[in-house]
Structures are given as C-alpha cells and as structure tokens.
Amino acid sequence: MKLHNLQPAQGSTHKEKRIGRGEASGKGGTSTKGNKGGQSRAGYKSKKAHEGGQMPLQRRIPKRGFTNIHRIEYKVINIGQVDHFAEKYGITEFSLQNLYINGLIGQTDSVKLLGNGELKGKYTFKVNAASAKAKAAVEAAGGTVEIVK
C-alpha cells in the first residue's frame, strides 16, 4: 500500500446533491422543495414547538396550581452548621453582610435560622427570620438573635 493508492472504502462517500442548479441536476425547477408556500421560500424558519396546525403539546397538557408572588424564599442555616462555618471562616457574628462576604449567600438572599443540630459556641445572629427552637438554642448557648428586614 502506498500513499498514491489510498482511496475511501467502496460506498462510504457520496456525490454532493447540487440543489437549485436547473433541470440537468436531476432535482428539477423546484429544487426538491415542492410547489409554493413558505417552506419553499428562502429564509423560512419554523416556530419552536409548531406542530403543523395540530394543537401544540404545551396547550394540550392541563395546567395545575399557581405561583404565589408573595412567597419569600429563604436561604436556610441550621444551628448545627454554625460551628463549622465559624471555624472555617473565622466569624462570630452571622450578619447578612458577613455571610455574603464569605460567599455563603447571594447579595439579595434572605436568611432563616433553623434549630436543627447542636450549638457549641456563643454567636450573634442578624438574620431575616428564625424559628423559635433556633432562637431558644442560641440564647441558651449565650448568644443573641436579631431579626432584620
């Protein structure tokens, strides 16, 4: 075998279809696009989810429930995580600004303190919301919880 003898395997390559090159191309005057209509024109694009006049899927499926526009989404911090965060980031005051600076929450996030876990140290919390169990656990450990808006 030599470089000048190399060629593709039999049947692996095909001639390019030369569409829109007249009758002699074997594809006719309409270039395989049929007669008339938007699909035969240049620049045709079909709409996303268009099903050719059939009722689209997103309209066939029944809708359920609703989205409450007044819902407040909280980022949750359990008191079981607090000792780990304090050790890792070296903070004793858990304010929204400190949490944001250390990358624990986003700039516009609201934070809720929940009472799952054990609290070993004495910490100050300035959060948007706190459960009664979390508040009692923090105060029992000698810390304070302040609710900010």
CNS distance restraints for C-alpha pairs under 8 A (distance, minus, plus):
assign (resid   1 and name CA) (resid   5 and name CA) 6.51 0.50 0.50
assign (resid   1 and name CA) (resid   6 and name CA) 7.47 0.50 0.50
assign (resid   2 and name CA) (resid   6 and name CA) 6.80 0.50 0.50
assign (resid   8 and name CA) (resid  12 and name CA) 6.59 0.50 0.50
assign (resid   8 and name CA) (resid  13 and name CA) 7.11 0.50 0.50
assign (resid   9 and name CA) (resid  13 and name CA) 7.86 0.50 0.50
assign (resid  18 and name CA) (resid  25 and name CA) 6.51 0.50 0.50
assign (resid  19 and name CA) (resid  25 and name CA) 7.19 0.50 0.50
assign (resid  19 and name CA) (resid  27 and name CA) 6.47 0.50 0.50
assign (resid  19 and name CA) (resid  31 and name CA) 5.42 0.50 0.50
assign (resid  19 and name CA) (resid  32 and name CA) 7.60 0.50 0.50
assign (resid  20 and name CA) (resid  25 and name CA) 7.93 0.50 0.50
assign (resid  20 and name CA) (resid  27 and name CA) 7.50 0.50 0.50
assign (resid  20 and name CA) (resid  28 and name CA) 7.87 0.50 0.50
assign (resid  20 and name CA) (resid  29 and name CA) 7.20 0.50 0.50
assign (resid  20 and name CA) (resid  30 and name CA) 7.45 0.50 0.50
assign (resid  20 and name CA) (resid  31 and name CA) 4.97 0.50 0.50
assign (resid  21 and name CA) (resid  25 and name CA) 5.86 0.50 0.50
assign (resid  21 and name CA) (resid  31 and name CA) 7.80 0.50 0.50
assign (resid  22 and name CA) (resid  26 and name CA) 7.85 0.50 0.50
assign (resid  22 and name CA) (resid  27 and name CA) 7.35 0.50 0.50
assign (resid  22 and name CA) (resid  28 and name CA) 5.97 0.50 0.50
assign (resid  22 and name CA) (resid  29 and name CA) 5.63 0.50 0.50
assign (resid  22 and name CA) (resid  31 and name CA) 7.81 0.50 0.50
assign (resid  23 and name CA) (resid  27 and name CA) 6.46 0.50 0.50
assign (resid  23 and name CA) (resid  28 and name CA) 4.55 0.50 0.50
assign (resid  23 and name CA) (resid  29 and name CA) 5.93 0.50 0.50
assign (resid  24 and name CA) (resid  28 and name CA) 7.54 0.50 0.50
assign (resid  27 and name CA) (resid  31 and name CA) 5.28 0.50 0.50
assign (resid  27 and name CA) (resid  32 and name CA) 5.91 0.50 0.50
assign (resid  28 and name CA) (resid  32 and name CA) 7.07 0.50 0.50
assign (resid  30 and name CA) (resid  34 and name CA) 5.98 0.50 0.50
assign (resid  30 and name CA) (resid  35 and name CA) 6.69 0.50 0.50
assign (resid  33 and name CA) (resid  39 and name CA) 7.33 0.50 0.50
assign (resid  33 and name CA) (resid  40 and name CA) 5.27 0.50 0.50
assign (resid  34 and name CA) (resid  40 and name CA) 6.70 0.50 0.50
assign (resid  35 and name CA) (resid  40 and name CA) 6.90 0.50 0.50
assign (resid  36 and name CA) (resid  40 and name CA) 5.88 0.50 0.50
assign (resid  36 and name CA) (resid  41 and name CA) 7.68 0.50 0.50
assign (resid  37 and name CA) (resid  41 and name CA) 6.97 0.50 0.50
assign (resid  38 and name CA) (resid  44 and name CA) 6.21 0.50 0.50
assign (resid  39 and name CA) (resid  44 and name CA) 5.74 0.50 0.50
assign (resid  39 and name CA) (resid  45 and name CA) 7.94 0.50 0.50
assign (resid  40 and name CA) (resid  44 and name CA) 7.62 0.50 0.50
assign (resid  46 and name CA) (resid  50 and name CA) 6.89 0.50 0.50
assign (resid  49 and name CA) (resid  56 and name CA) 6.65 0.50 0.50
assign (resid  49 and name CA) (resid  57 and name CA) 7.74 0.50 0.50
assign (resid  50 and name CA) (resid  56 and name CA) 6.58 0.50 0.50
assign (resid  51 and name CA) (resid  55 and name CA) 7.12 0.50 0.50
assign (resid  51 and name CA) (resid  56 and name CA) 6.02 0.50 0.50
assign (resid  55 and name CA) (resid  59 and name CA) 6.61 0.50 0.50
assign (resid  55 and name CA) (resid  60 and name CA) 6.46 0.50 0.50
assign (resid  56 and name CA) (resid  60 and name CA) 6.27 0.50 0.50
assign (resid  57 and name CA) (resid  61 and name CA) 6.29 0.50 0.50
assign (resid  72 and name CA) (resid 110 and name CA) 7.97 0.50 0.50
assign (resid  73 and name CA) (resid 109 and name CA) 7.95 0.50 0.50
assign (resid  73 and name CA) (resid 110 and name CA) 6.95 0.50 0.50
assign (resid  74 and name CA) (resid 109 and name CA) 6.88 0.50 0.50
assign (resid  74 and name CA) (resid 110 and name CA) 4.96 0.50 0.50
assign (resid  74 and name CA) (resid 111 and name CA) 5.13 0.50 0.50
assign (resid  74 and name CA) (resid 112 and name CA) 5.81 0.50 0.50
assign (resid  75 and name CA) (resid 105 and name CA) 7.24 0.50 0.50
assign (resid  75 and name CA) (resid 109 and name CA) 6.64 0.50 0.50
assign (resid  75 and name CA) (resid 110 and name CA) 5.98 0.50 0.50
assign (resid  75 and name CA) (resid 111 and name CA) 4.75 0.50 0.50
assign (resid  75 and name CA) (resid 112 and name CA) 6.18 0.50 0.50
assign (resid  76 and name CA) (resid 111 and name CA) 5.88 0.50 0.50
assign (resid  76 and name CA) (resid 112 and name CA) 5.07 0.50 0.50
assign (resid  76 and name CA) (resid 113 and name CA) 6.09 0.50 0.50
assign (resid  76 and name CA) (resid 114 and name CA) 6.88 0.50 0.50
assign (resid  77 and name CA) (resid  81 and name CA) 6.79 0.50 0.50
assign (resid  77 and name CA) (resid  82 and name CA) 7.47 0.50 0.50
assign (resid  77 and name CA) (resid 111 and name CA) 7.20 0.50 0.50
assign (resid  77 and name CA) (resid 112 and name CA) 6.29 0.50 0.50
assign (resid  77 and name CA) (resid 113 and name CA) 5.05 0.50 0.50
assign (resid  77 and name CA) (resid 114 and name CA) 6.12 0.50 0.50
assign (resid  78 and name CA) (resid  82 and name CA) 6.93 0.50 0.50
assign (resid  78 and name CA) (resid 113 and name CA) 5.84 0.50 0.50
assign (resid  78 and name CA) (resid 114 and name CA) 4.68 0.50 0.50
assign (resid  78 and name CA) (resid 115 and name CA) 5.74 0.50 0.50
assign (resid  78 and name CA) (resid 116 and name CA) 5.33 0.50 0.50
assign (resid  78 and name CA) (resid 117 and name CA) 6.80 0.50 0.50
assign (resid  78 and name CA) (resid 134 and name CA) 7.99 0.50 0.50
assign (resid  79 and name CA) (resid  83 and name CA) 7.73 0.50 0.50
assign (resid  79 and name CA) (resid 113 and name CA) 7.03 0.50 0.50
assign (resid  79 and name CA) (resid 114 and name CA) 6.34 0.50 0.50
assign (resid  79 and name CA) (resid 115 and name CA) 5.56 0.50 0.50
assign (resid  79 and name CA) (resid 116 and name CA) 5.95 0.50 0.50
assign (resid  79 and name CA) (resid 117 and name CA) 5.67 0.50 0.50
assign (resid  79 and name CA) (resid 118 and name CA) 6.33 0.50 0.50
assign (resid  79 and name CA) (resid 119 and name CA) 5.84 0.50 0.50
assign (resid  79 and name CA) (resid 134 and name CA) 6.81 0.50 0.50
assign (resid  80 and name CA) (resid  84 and name CA) 7.98 0.50 0.50
assign (resid  80 and name CA) (resid 115 and name CA) 7.71 0.50 0.50
assign (resid  80 and name CA) (resid 116 and name CA) 5.99 0.50 0.50
assign (resid  80 and name CA) (resid 117 and name CA) 3.90 0.50 0.50
assign (resid  80 and name CA) (resid 118 and name CA) 5.01 0.50 0.50
assign (resid  80 and name CA) (resid 119 and name CA) 6.04 0.50 0.50
assign (resid  81 and name CA) (resid  85 and name CA) 6.34 0.50 0.50
assign (resid  81 and name CA) (resid 117 and name CA) 7.62 0.50 0.50
assign (resid  82 and name CA) (resid  86 and name CA) 6.05 0.50 0.50
assign (resid  82 and name CA) (resid 119 and name CA) 7.21 0.50 0.50
assign (resid  83 and name CA) (resid  87 and name CA) 6.15 0.50 0.50
assign (resid  83 and name CA) (resid 119 and name CA) 6.82 0.50 0.50
assign (resid  83 and name CA) (resid 120 and name CA) 6.83 0.50 0.50
assign (resid  83 and name CA) (resid 121 and name CA) 6.84 0.50 0.50
assign (resid  84 and name CA) (resid  88 and name CA) 6.06 0.50 0.50
assign (resid  85 and name CA) (resid  89 and name CA) 5.79 0.50 0.50
assign (resid  85 and name CA) (resid  90 and name CA) 7.51 0.50 0.50
assign (resid  85 and name CA) (resid  91 and name CA) 7.52 0.50 0.50
assign (resid  86 and name CA) (resid  90 and name CA) 4.99 0.50 0.50
assign (resid  86 and name CA) (resid  91 and name CA) 4.87 0.50 0.50
assign (resid  86 and name CA) (resid  92 and name CA) 6.12 0.50 0.50
assign (resid  87 and name CA) (resid  91 and name CA) 7.45 0.50 0.50
assign (resid  89 and name CA) (resid 102 and name CA) 7.01 0.50 0.50
assign (resid  91 and name CA) (resid  98 and name CA) 7.80 0.50 0.50
assign (resid  92 and name CA) (resid 122 and name CA) 7.62 0.50 0.50
assign (resid  92 and name CA) (resid 123 and name CA) 5.20 0.50 0.50
assign (resid  92 and name CA) (resid 124 and name CA) 6.45 0.50 0.50
assign (resid  93 and name CA) (resid  98 and name CA) 7.46 0.50 0.50
assign (resid  93 and name CA) (resid 123 and name CA) 5.94 0.50 0.50
assign (resid  93 and name CA) (resid 124 and name CA) 4.67 0.50 0.50
assign (resid  93 and name CA) (resid 125 and name CA) 5.90 0.50 0.50
assign (resid  93 and name CA) (resid 126 and name CA) 7.69 0.50 0.50
assign (resid  94 and name CA) (resid  98 and name CA) 6.18 0.50 0.50
assign (resid  94 and name CA) (resid  99 and name CA) 6.45 0.50 0.50
assign (resid  94 and name CA) (resid 123 and name CA) 7.40 0.50 0.50
assign (resid  94 and name CA) (resid 124 and name CA) 6.05 0.50 0.50
assign (resid  94 and name CA) (resid 125 and name CA) 4.71 0.50 0.50
assign (resid  94 and name CA) (resid 126 and name CA) 6.09 0.50 0.50
assign (resid  94 and name CA) (resid 127 and name CA) 7.62 0.50 0.50
assign (resid  95 and name CA) (resid  99 and name CA) 6.20 0.50 0.50
assign (resid  95 and name CA) (resid 124 and name CA) 7.98 0.50 0.50
assign (resid  95 and name CA) (resid 125 and name CA) 5.88 0.50 0.50
assign (resid  95 and name CA) (resid 126 and name CA) 4.57 0.50 0.50
assign (resid  95 and name CA) (resid 127 and name CA) 6.22 0.50 0.50
assign (resid  96 and name CA) (resid 100 and name CA) 6.11 0.50 0.50
assign (resid  96 and name CA) (resid 111 and name CA) 7.51 0.50 0.50
assign (resid  96 and name CA) (resid 126 and name CA) 6.77 0.50 0.50
assign (resid  96 and name CA) (resid 127 and name CA) 6.44 0.50 0.50
assign (resid  97 and name CA) (resid 101 and name CA) 6.11 0.50 0.50
assign (resid  98 and name CA) (resid 102 and name CA) 6.26 0.50 0.50
assign (resid  99 and name CA) (resid 103 and name CA) 6.32 0.50 0.50
assign (resid  99 and name CA) (resid 104 and name CA) 5.23 0.50 0.50
assign (resid  99 and name CA) (resid 105 and name CA) 5.94 0.50 0.50
assign (resid 100 and name CA) (resid 104 and name CA) 5.81 0.50 0.50
assign (resid 100 and name CA) (resid 105 and name CA) 5.08 0.50 0.50
assign (resid 100 and name CA) (resid 106 and name CA) 5.93 0.50 0.50
assign (resid 100 and name CA) (resid 107 and name CA) 6.13 0.50 0.50
assign (resid 105 and name CA) (resid 109 and name CA) 6.24 0.50 0.50
assign (resid 110 and name CA) (resid 127 and name CA) 7.65 0.50 0.50
assign (resid 110 and name CA) (resid 128 and name CA) 5.93 0.50 0.50
assign (resid 111 and name CA) (resid 127 and name CA) 5.62 0.50 0.50
assign (resid 111 and name CA) (resid 128 and name CA) 5.38 0.50 0.50
assign (resid 111 and name CA) (resid 129 and name CA) 6.53 0.50 0.50
assign (resid 112 and name CA) (resid 127 and name CA) 6.32 0.50 0.50
assign (resid 112 and name CA) (resid 128 and name CA) 5.93 0.50 0.50
assign (resid 112 and name CA) (resid 129 and name CA) 4.55 0.50 0.50
assign (resid 112 and name CA) (resid 130 and name CA) 5.22 0.50 0.50
assign (resid 112 and name CA) (resid 131 and name CA) 7.72 0.50 0.50
assign (resid 113 and name CA) (resid 127 and name CA) 7.16 0.50 0.50
assign (resid 113 and name CA) (resid 129 and name CA) 6.34 0.50 0.50
assign (resid 113 and name CA) (resid 130 and name CA) 4.45 0.50 0.50
assign (resid 113 and name CA) (resid 131 and name CA) 6.38 0.50 0.50
assign (resid 113 and name CA) (resid 134 and name CA) 6.41 0.50 0.50
assign (resid 114 and name CA) (resid 130 and name CA) 6.05 0.50 0.50
assign (resid 114 and name CA) (resid 131 and name CA) 5.45 0.50 0.50
assign (resid 114 and name CA) (resid 133 and name CA) 7.26 0.50 0.50
assign (resid 114 and name CA) (resid 134 and name CA) 5.18 0.50 0.50
assign (resid 115 and name CA) (resid 131 and name CA) 6.70 0.50 0.50
assign (resid 115 and name CA) (resid 132 and name CA) 7.87 0.50 0.50
assign (resid 115 and name CA) (resid 133 and name CA) 5.17 0.50 0.50
assign (resid 115 and name CA) (resid 134 and name CA) 3.81 0.50 0.50
assign (resid 115 and name CA) (resid 135 and name CA) 7.61 0.50 0.50
assign (resid 115 and name CA) (resid 137 and name CA) 7.09 0.50 0.50
assign (resid 116 and name CA) (resid 134 and name CA) 7.55 0.50 0.50
assign (resid 119 and name CA) (resid 137 and name CA) 7.10 0.50 0.50
assign (resid 119 and name CA) (resid 138 and name CA) 7.11 0.50 0.50
assign (resid 119 and name CA) (resid 141 and name CA) 7.00 0.50 0.50
assign (resid 120 and name CA) (resid 141 and name CA) 6.95 0.50 0.50
assign (resid 121 and name CA) (resid 141 and name CA) 6.64 0.50 0.50
assign (resid 122 and name CA) (resid 138 and name CA) 7.46 0.50 0.50
assign (resid 122 and name CA) (resid 141 and name CA) 5.75 0.50 0.50
assign (resid 122 and name CA) (resid 142 and name CA) 5.39 0.50 0.50
assign (resid 122 and name CA) (resid 143 and name CA) 4.80 0.50 0.50
assign (resid 123 and name CA) (resid 138 and name CA) 7.38 0.50 0.50
assign (resid 123 and name CA) (resid 142 and name CA) 7.57 0.50 0.50
assign (resid 123 and name CA) (resid 143 and name CA) 4.76 0.50 0.50
assign (resid 123 and name CA) (resid 144 and name CA) 6.73 0.50 0.50
assign (resid 124 and name CA) (resid 143 and name CA) 5.42 0.50 0.50
assign (resid 124 and name CA) (resid 144 and name CA) 4.92 0.50 0.50
assign (resid 124 and name CA) (resid 145 and name CA) 6.13 0.50 0.50
assign (resid 124 and name CA) (resid 146 and name CA) 7.96 0.50 0.50
assign (resid 125 and name CA) (resid 143 and name CA) 7.89 0.50 0.50
assign (resid 125 and name CA) (resid 144 and name CA) 6.14 0.50 0.50
assign (resid 125 and name CA) (resid 145 and name CA) 4.72 0.50 0.50
assign (resid 125 and name CA) (resid 146 and name CA) 5.97 0.50 0.50
assign (resid 126 and name CA) (resid 145 and name CA) 6.14 0.50 0.50
assign (resid 126 and name CA) (resid 146 and name CA) 4.76 0.50 0.50
assign (resid 126 and name CA) (resid 147 and name CA) 5.83 0.50 0.50
assign (resid 126 and name CA) (resid 148 and name CA) 6.24 0.50 0.50
assign (resid 127 and name CA) (resid 145 and name CA) 7.60 0.50 0.50
assign (resid 127 and name CA) (resid 146 and name CA) 6.47 0.50 0.50
assign (resid 127 and name CA) (resid 147 and name CA) 5.31 0.50 0.50
assign (resid 127 and name CA) (resid 148 and name CA) 5.72 0.50 0.50
assign (resid 128 and name CA) (resid 147 and name CA) 5.30 0.50 0.50
assign (resid 128 and name CA) (resid 148 and name CA) 5.05 0.50 0.50
assign (resid 128 and name CA) (resid 149 and name CA) 5.70 0.50 0.50
assign (resid 129 and name CA) (resid 147 and name CA) 5.92 0.50 0.50
assign (resid 129 and name CA) (resid 148 and name CA) 7.73 0.50 0.50
assign (resid 130 and name CA) (resid 134 and name CA) 6.40 0.50 0.50
assign (resid 130 and name CA) (resid 135 and name CA) 6.42 0.50 0.50
assign (resid 130 and name CA) (resid 145 and name CA) 7.92 0.50 0.50
assign (resid 130 and name CA) (resid 147 and name CA) 7.51 0.50 0.50
assign (resid 131 and name CA) (resid 135 and name CA) 6.23 0.50 0.50
assign (resid 132 and name CA) (resid 136 and name CA) 6.16 0.50 0.50
assign (resid 133 and name CA) (resid 137 and name CA) 6.20 0.50 0.50
assign (resid 134 and name CA) (resid 138 and name CA) 6.17 0.50 0.50
assign (resid 135 and name CA) (resid 139 and name CA) 6.21 0.50 0.50
assign (resid 135 and name CA) (resid 144 and name CA) 7.87 0.50 0.50
assign (resid 135 and name CA) (resid 145 and name CA) 6.33 0.50 0.50
assign (resid 136 and name CA) (resid 140 and name CA) 5.99 0.50 0.50
assign (resid 137 and name CA) (resid 141 and name CA) 6.34 0.50 0.50
assign (resid 138 and name CA) (resid 142 and name CA) 6.49 0.50 0.50
assign (resid 138 and name CA) (resid 143 and name CA) 5.18 0.50 0.50
assign (resid 138 and name CA) (resid 144 and name CA) 6.36 0.50 0.50
assign (resid 138 and name CA) (resid 145 and name CA) 7.19 0.50 0.50
assign (resid 139 and name CA) (resid 143 and name CA) 4.98 0.50 0.50
assign (resid 139 and name CA) (resid 144 and name CA) 5.75 0.50 0.50
assign (resid 139 and name CA) (resid 145 and name CA) 7.61 0.50 0.50
